[in-house]
Amino acid sequence: MKIGIISDTHDNLTAIDEAAKIFKKVGAGLIIHAGDWNAPFSLVRLAMAKIRIVGIFGNVDGEREYLKTKAKDTGAELLGEFGELEIEGTKMAIIHGKDERIVDALAKSGQYSAVIRGHTHKQEVRELGSTLVINPGEACGYLTDKRTVAILDTLNLEVEVIEF
């Protein structure tokens, strides 16, 4: 399965729409959002892609109860500040990742094929032991002037970062 990975959308609806088009074009069966939606309307907008969404909270997600309500309304799943997910034998940890030591500890634990994180606004794909650490970068483009998302193929554990 191809999984679209996005983070740090920060209410940029144009970027969310463009990312959704990318996910549809590659045939993603799932979208993982690694936090910093900002407001619930960002989740609602991403849900318009009609692709299953699993996400977590980031450090700037203040309206968490309303985000949970909108997730329920749209069929999205919000897992809290940390989530675990297994798709086709690929076990993943999802964390926004303010503390790099926690991200690295999750990867070094050997429990996950991939640790998906956000927060830094910098795209990164690296191996730590037998685990991929994936940061899709910022979808909003506010800090780096680059909008990026990632595609994870669970069949071969390959990651493609797409700038849009």
Secondary structure, 3 states (H helix, E strand, C coil): CEEEEECCCCCCHHHHHHHHHHHHHHCCCEEEECCCCCCHHHHHHHHCCCCCEEECCCCCCCCHHHHHHHHHHHCCEECCCEEEEEECCEEEEEECCCCHHHHHHHHHCCCCCEEEECCCCCCEEEEECCEEEEECCCCCCCCCCCCEEEEEECCCCEEEEEEC
